[in-house]
Amino acid sequence: MDRRLSPPSRLDYLLAGLLSLIAFLVYRATLTPSLSYLSPDGNELATVPYVLGLAHSPGYPLYTWLGKLFTLLPFGDVAHRVNLMSAVLGALAVGGLYLLLVQLLHPRAAAPALRRAAATAAALAFAFTPTYWSQAVIAEVYAPNMAMIALTLLALLRWERTRRDRDFFLFALLFGLSLGTHLSDLGFAPAFALFVLLTAPRALKRPTWWLAGLAGFGLGAAQFLWLPLKAGTLVDRMMLARAPSTLVGIYKYTLGAFPQFKFAFPLSALPDRVVVYLDLLLHEFSLLGVLLGVIGLGALLLRRPRHYYLLVGMYLVHVWFFIQYRAFDLEVFFLPAHFLWAVFVAFGLLEALAGLEALAALALGARARRPARYTLALAACLLALLPLPLNWSQADRSQDVAVNDFYANVWALLPPQSALLTQGGVFGYDAFYWQLVYGTRSDVLLPALPISNPSPADLQRRPLFTTTALQGRGRARGPGALPQDLVPADAWQVPVLLGNPASEGFGARNRLVLFEIRQDPPQMVVDQAQPQIIIGAEYGPVTLLGADVEPLQVESGSALHMRLYWRLQSLERLQVETRLGDQTLEVHELGLGLLARYDAQVEPVRGQIVVEDYWVVVPSTVSPGNWDLTIGPPNSPIAVTLARLQVVDEEEAMQRWLRIAGK
Amino acid sequence: MAENRWQIAVGALVLLGMLLAATFSLGVYVGRHGLSREGLRYQPGPQAGQPQVPGGPGGAPGPRPDLIGRLRGASPQGLELATQQGPRFVALNEDTKLESMQGDPLTVEDLKPGDLLAVFGEFSVGDGRELLATRVVRLPERPPDRP
């Protein structure tokens, strides 16, 4: 067995660059244009780097600084640039994985062409797994963290080859730095220590080696001094409760954060948690990938025993910790384990390719060995590209404009000196982003932003609006939610602007609605209706008499003013869907959720003409042209056409968002 | 080489342990759910469509539940569902309303593994990645002709 690895050749660096480029081009094509709800805290992670603030626990200093560099790019808005960081660093991790693999795959296992093919196929397969791809197109920590893990491992292999203290320093520095993209990387420490012990036990006797390691790691981990430095900038009430301004605070903000998620399942649930993980693995790599990985584990053990301990050690600690973790979106936490599984897949694939090559030579003669080798290499690479078309539609976020389109119209609609109540903490950054980054509508008060615990006195004499339900079952909850007494309990929360459905949002986050908060009820019933568009469509006891729609020529990304006139024979809970062409603009309940209360407290609505008056966002992704504006129950064939709208696109979406932001 | 042999032997034991743990866990799962992924991922079937749940939360726009899935396990802290996206944990608190399709109130004890549930909820502000259920509706079983 070779004890030392060979460094990657120039061709390997070229191939790694090519793989990174392919991954980057795919991530770039499917990149989220700006803000999104795909990740619960993605909008915070798009904002904090720009203001060089402090992100939620455990703070992510390195992510923040790297993100700051990307915010200096001269195109797109700030969120777009931070999204781009995920694409760039995610692609870098793919190239890094290839470089790791070409060093680790044993020369005796197969010819260089097959080794490169196995490394290429595994790197591509990992690049286009659904979860990794999803994280490489939004502002999140996971793709940058993969790049840091790849760089750390590459540095460790370099030290293994050279045994120079300065290379060990570099490894230790990168390891320390990687904690700033995800603190769970600390769990790799035992596997690193075991690998060092197996590789160069004598190094432990050298003070300079210790000095290099401790200095490197210490320097990397020193980034967490950012936490006490920036603790004073926190506005999130929950984060303030464990502000990292003392040693105890730093512990609570980092290693001690989110205790309710850790080891949250009893030991008896372990078999089930293992199956949950296996299901996620199957989802990412398919049955073939899982089987190749199992074969690869055996091959890795036989061909590279020390690296087996390194990689399997890292893998087991990570999987052990996260199978007992209780986060809602568990799959993203396993990405480092999937990265390591891709290494196992490469080893398994190489054994399979070598076996098939030998079989071809046996069946077709020695002359067939070479053509068979290249055919197999090509087939492996093509097979690894299969997830690309299969996962494209799910991973493509390039049309995810709902959040920006909605807020661009919110800022345009809000009256001067108003107050906009939003969710607090990381969930408020869909609105905070605009003011923190661009100073948008600085006359509008966002109480959850500058005041960690706003009171009614802060809102006096301001017209009140909200993007989050303040009362009832739909209101935001949790220890960081807005105080319930912020507005009077009997206030009317009247929808004025309806955004497009945010595909990935949960709860309030899939209903982008701007509400006006008012003490008096809206005028919902009129004696006579003279709509511009006469309809007379009956939906059981409800008749849509007509509508006013303006303007009939609309810029994509702007809003349409709708006034619908209904006659109600009874108090029906009818769902109404507005569509433009085949695209759903919004779905709401007849009466905008106010009908029952209006009927009970203001005047009866049975037999009356009920008016709904609101604005609805026309997505900036609608192509210019003439489109039918239709309305009716969701998924119903009995929708009626209200008008034929001319959609124009005179201003690109990003330019529009930036103009409204005030840039 | 002798050193390698020891490393390989111990490594093989680790690998064997991993395979045994995986096999045992899969065995427990198959014992409970049979050879089906239904215990992990809810498969609505091509004809089933989105189950309709009466009345969205607060009457606000959007009748769509935030999650639909089969109950994997329940505790006072929350429910774990097998959804189309995989297992999802949903936290419960004293304000969470559990009800049947007809609106009858339910308790956590009334729910049993395999029940089809629709969840309306919000991410708990300040607690990171935890979906707090505001309303959980137990849906009727799918008819046999709509698997």
Interface residues (C-beta under 8 A of the other chain):
Chain A: M1 P40 D41 H56 S57 L198 D236 R237 M238 M239 F258 Q260 F261 A269 L270 P271 D272 V274 V275 V276 L278 D279 L280 H283 V294 L297 G298 L301 L302 P305 R306 Y308 Y309 V312 L316 R326 A327 F328 D329 L330 E331 Q423 G424 G425 V426 F427 A469 Q471 G472 R473 G474 R475 A476 R477 G478 P479 G480 A481 P495 L498 P501 F506 G507 A508 R509 N510 R511 V513 R573 Q575 E586 V587 H588 E589 G591 L592 G593 L594 L595 A596 P634
Chain B: N4 Q7 I8 G11 A12 V14 L15 M18 L19 A21 A22 F24 S25 L26 V28 Y29 R37 L40 R41 P54 G55 G56 P57 G58 G59 A60 P61 G62 P63 R64 D66 L67 R72 G73 G86 P87 R88 F89 V90 N93 D95 K97 F120 G121 E122 F123 S124 V125 G126 D127 G128 R129 E130 L131 L132 T134 R135
